[in-house]
Amino acid sequence: MKITVLMAAYEGEKYIEQQLDSILAQTVPNLQIMVSDDGSRDGTREILERYAKWYPGQVVLRHRIKEGAFQDRDKKVPPAAMNFFWLLSQAEGDYILFSDQDDVWENHKTKTLLNRIKTLEDKYGKEHPILVHSDMEVTDERLNVISPSFFRYQHCSPGRTAFSEILAENPVTGGAVMMNKALAGLVDRVPGSCLMHDWWIALAASCFGTISCVREPLYQYRQHRDNAMGASRTGGLEDMRRRMGRKSAVEDNYRRMFAQAAAFGSMYKERMTREQRQTLRAFLALPLQTPEGRLRNIVRNRFYKSSPVQTLAQCITMPDLSQNRRPGR
């Protein structure tokens, strides 16, 4: 059995050693850590080369080659996501975990997720795509706890595992993920468009396999000003007011969300059931509808976000994308 941790690094010299040490201290022995640095100009590469020398065969460097499908496409695939897709194309583990460069794992994180995924494989078989993930503590840059639960902090419901729900909102954080080989083989190609790799992989797992959550916080999710993606309180009226105040950013996020859904359909339509294709078409129709029509569509197809306020906000803040609709979608 081979377990591989994929770490996408960039300008991470301040925290990356602490995260590498926490992964090397896992209670599951002989984890392989595969790292791709995406062109850091600080001391990140020197740190990684030092760890690769100290732990030969266990810390492996596979820095992204920006050619072919893995060229920069920032407006379609964020650099961090592209780096993780590159690593997925290089990985050969039976079980794959993702790691951010600035978090800190509990020693039993890998063992706990592995136990859950093996239980599910016993139930469904190893050919069934499976994603497991966990809760996490939200901390400041010095690891002082901001919230003992990321799910509570973001008003995020990990019980939302249906394809329709994950089209609308992603409950899965990359650094919390373990997936089996069956799922890894489904998602090792770069999509035409995605908001982030974890959302794309959660879509695939919800559509073709199983998602399961360990409600225990298994690592410290560090918040600092350089985070590529960060946690913030969401789900309430104050969050809705903030969204209304940054209209252009919210509209751009919606455009990317629908581009991601269209790309998912393009890549996997032959695998999808008739009902799944119908769900996807209904989702892509949302920006073409009136607010009242959107609400009916959302309720009918269960395109729910984690809170009622966020779900209702979709009807108001979603832009009209009819001019951007591609034929056949």
N, C-alpha and C positions, 0 to 999 in steps of 0.2 A: 504494500500500500504506500503510495506516494502522495504527500500533502505539500502543496506549493502555495506560498504567500506571494502575491503580486503587489509590488510597491511602486507607484509612480511618483518620481521625485522631481522637484524643481525649486531651486533656491532654498533648500531646507536645512542648511548647516546648523541652525539654532536648536532644532529639536530632533533631528533624524537619528542621532546616536541613541537617545533615550528610547525611541520607538524600536529601533533595531534590537536593543538590549532586551526590551520587554517581549519581543517575538522569540528571540533566542532562548528566553527563560520559560517558554511554554512547557507544560507538563507532558505534551505529546512529543516524543523524541524525533530527531532527524527531520524536522521541517526544512524544506528548501525555501529560501527567500530569493525571489527573482526581482531585480530592481532595474528600472529604466529611468535614467536621468534625462530630462528634456532640455538640455542645453544650459544648465546652471552656470553662472559666472562667479558664484561665491565658492566656498570650500566644500560644497556637497560632494563633488566627484572624488576629491581627495579622501574624504571620509569613507565613501563607498569602496574605493580601491583598497583602503586600509582594512575594512571589514572583510572584503573578498579574500585578502591575503591571510587574515587571521582565521577565517572559516572557509577554507577551500572546498568547493563543491556544495557548500550549504548556503553561502551568500554568493549569488551568481548575477553578474551584470549583463544586461541585454538592452543597451541604450537604443532608443527608437531610431530607426533609419527612415528618414523622411522622403520616401520614394513610393511611387505607385499609390495604392490605397491609403498609405499612411502619411501622405503629404499633409501639410497644414491646411485645414478648412475651417477656420475659426467660426465663420458665420453658420456653418452646418454642424460641425462637431467640435466642442470645446477642446482646447489642447490637453487638459487633464484626462478627458474621456478618450481622446485619440491615443494617449500614452498607455492607458489601460487596455484598449483594444489591441495595441501592438503587443503588449505583454501576453494577452490571451492567445494571440497567434503563435507565441513562442512556448507556451506552457504545455506540459504533458502530464500533470498530476491527476490522480484519481479524484482528488478533492482540491478545490481552488478557493482561496480566501483573498480578499482585497485588503490593502492597508494604505491608509494615508500616512504621510511622512511625519506628522506632528502629533499623533495620538499616542496613548499608552495603554497597552493591553493588560488585563488581568491574567495571571499565570494560567488559569484554567479555561480561558476563552476558547481556544481551539478544541480542547477535549469536550467541552460542553456542547459546542455546535456539532462536532463529529458524532457524539452520542445521539443527538436528535436526527441528524441526516441518515445515520445507519438504521435507526428505528423506522424511518419512513421508507428507506430502501427495502427493508424486510417486508414492509406492507405492500409496496407498489412495484418493487423490482428495480434493479440497478439501471435498466434502460429508461426509466421514468425520470424526466428532468425535475430536479429538486433544488430549491433555494431555501436556506434557513438564515435567519438574521436575529439580532438581539437588540435589546435596549442598551443605553449607554448613559453615563454621567456627562453632563455638560459642565465644563470647567473654563476658568480663565487661563491665560497663558502660563501662570504659575501653578496650575492644576488645583486651584481653589475651586470648590464645587459651587457652581451657579445653580444647578438643578440636579437632583439625584436621578431624574428620569427625562431623557430626551423626548419620549412620547408625550409625557405630561407637559413639558415645557413648550412643545410645538402644537399641542392639542392634536396630536397625530394618532390615528387609530390603526394599529398593526393588524387588527381583525379584518381590515379591508383587503381582501385578496382576490376578488373577482376581476376578470379582464376589464369589464366596464368601469369599475372603480379606479383601476390603476391607469387606464387611459386618461382619467381626469386629474389624478393626483398620485404622486409616488410616496408610499409609506416606507420605502427601503433605503437605508443609508449604506453607501458602498463599503465603508470600513467595518460594517457589522455583518457582512455577507460571507457565507460559505455555500458553494454549489458543488454538485456532483459532476462527474465527467459527461453525463448525458446532457446536462444543461450547458456546460462549457462548450461542447461541440456544436450547440445551436447558435451561440452568440459570439463566435470567434472571428466573425467578419465585420468590417466597419460598415455601419449603416449609412444610408444616404443623408440622414439628418437625425440628430438626437439632442435632447437637452443635456443629458448626462448618461454615462454608461450604466449607472445603477438603475435608473428609470427604464432604460431599454431592456436590461436583463430581467427586471421585475415584470415587464410586459410579456417577455417570452415565457417566463416561468408561470405567470398567471394564465396564459393562453394555452400552453402545451403541457404543463406539469403542475407542481404543487409548491406553494409558499407556506412556510411555517415560522413562527416567531417564538424565540425564547425571551420571556418578559424580564429576565434578570439583566441588569446592566453589566456588560462584560468588558467594557473599556472606557477610558476617559477621552471624551471628545473635546479637544482643546480649541477654544475660541481665541483668535487674535486677529490683528488687522490685516495680516497677509493671507488669511484663509481663502482658498479658491471658492469654496462653498461653506457657508456658515449656518449656524442655527439662530433662529430668532423667534420670539413669541408670535404665534399666528392664531387665527381662528375666531377672534373676538371683534367687537365693533371698532375698537381702536385700530386693529389691523386693517379693517375695511376702509377706515378713513385714510390711513396711510396709502393704501392702494389707489384710492381715488385721487390722491395728491401726486401720484407719479404715473399718470395715465400712459405716457409713451412707453415706459419700461414694462408696465403690465401688458400693454397691447403687444409689444415685441415678444414677451414671454408666451402669450397665447399663440402667436404666429409660429413660434418654434415648437410649441406643444402639438399643434395640428400638423406641422411639417414632419414631426417625429411619427405621429400616427399614420400619416400617408406613407412614409418610408417603411414603417413596419408592415403595412399592407403590401407594399411592393415586394418586400423581401420574402414574406411568409404566406402570401395568399394561397399558394398551392397546398400548404399544410393546414390551413385553417378550415374549420367546419363551416357549413352554410350559415349557421346561427352566429358564429364569430364574425364572419364577413358582414353579416347584416348589422351587428353591433358596431363594427368599425365604420360602416357607411353612415349609420345614424349619428355617430360621434362627429364625423367630418362634416355633417350637415349643420351642426350647431351654429357656426358663425354665419350661416346663410339665413338664419331664422330671426323672427322678431323675439324680443325678450319673453313674451308670453309663449311663443312656440318653443323657445329653448327650454323653458320651465317644464312644459309638457313632455318634451323629448327626454330631459334629464330624469324626470320621475318615471317615465315609461321604461327607460333603459338602465336606470340606476347609475347614472353618471355622477355619483355623489362624491363630494369632498368630505374631509374629516368633520367639519362642523356645518350646521345649517346655514350660518351666516356666510361662510365661504361658498357653499352651494348656491345660495341666492345671488351672491355677488357675481357669479359666472353670467347670470342673465343680464346684468347691467354693464359689467366692465369688459365683456368679450367684444372685440372689434368685428366689424363686417369684413370678412375676407373673401367675399364673392369675386372680387377682381383677380384674386390670386389662385382661384380654384383651378386645378388641372383637370383636363378631360379624363373621364374614366375613373375618377376617384369617388 
